[in-house]
């Protein structure tokens, strides 16, 4: 896949973070119930075997799930200050290579008042390469009295 033409619906990911800055450019596509993150696999994402490092996959899956949960909580009108990852696991199902289009798609969400759960699939050119599961602590906005 060419890194000059974005797949339909994707645009630059607007939310910047010091952890993801070295991995730019990152892309996002908003769906009704989630934010799908993506990028083309490049050298800064890879280990010495030219495959995306497991830590990169974990961080990006964590980011996609947290942002997707945040979108859903906002839709409910919940006064949420943010989400903090409590637990994160990944099952590595395959591998990706330099140049492939990598998507981090949250496909399960369960909202709670204090803990939320999510699952995501990481796909390289449409083929699953990892499965992530996480729980997040909901940080509620403090009320001023």
Phi, psi and omega in degrees: 000139181281139179271017176259341180240118179284144172301153184307134176090347181270144175215177179303138177285120188280334185275113183263153181206144178303327181290328183264348181309315180293345184263000180296151006276140174247152184232160180216151172225121180275127170254176182300322187241010182194166174244121179265123177262153182201163174194165168273138180294124180233171182309316182298345180270349196255160171268190183291346179263011178064031174243149178304131180294144179302326178294323175296313179299318180296313182296318181290321177295317177302315180298312181298317180293315180299315179295322179294318176297317179301318177301316182290321177295319178298322178297331179278350182084011180295138178276086185249131177276330180168182179233142178237130180293127177262318183213141179215128175230149176229139170250124180269119187258340184190200179221156177247166181230163176310136176091345181284152175278122185245122179245142178243100189244117178283119183242007173210134179221134171228116181271140173227170180285327181240335178227136176238155182233148178209157172227148180220153174244134175258125182237137174252115185049040176088353182260126180299131177239346177201155177231128182242147175224139181209155170239147185228137174276131178276124175263114182272149178294136179282136180274136178270129180250000000 
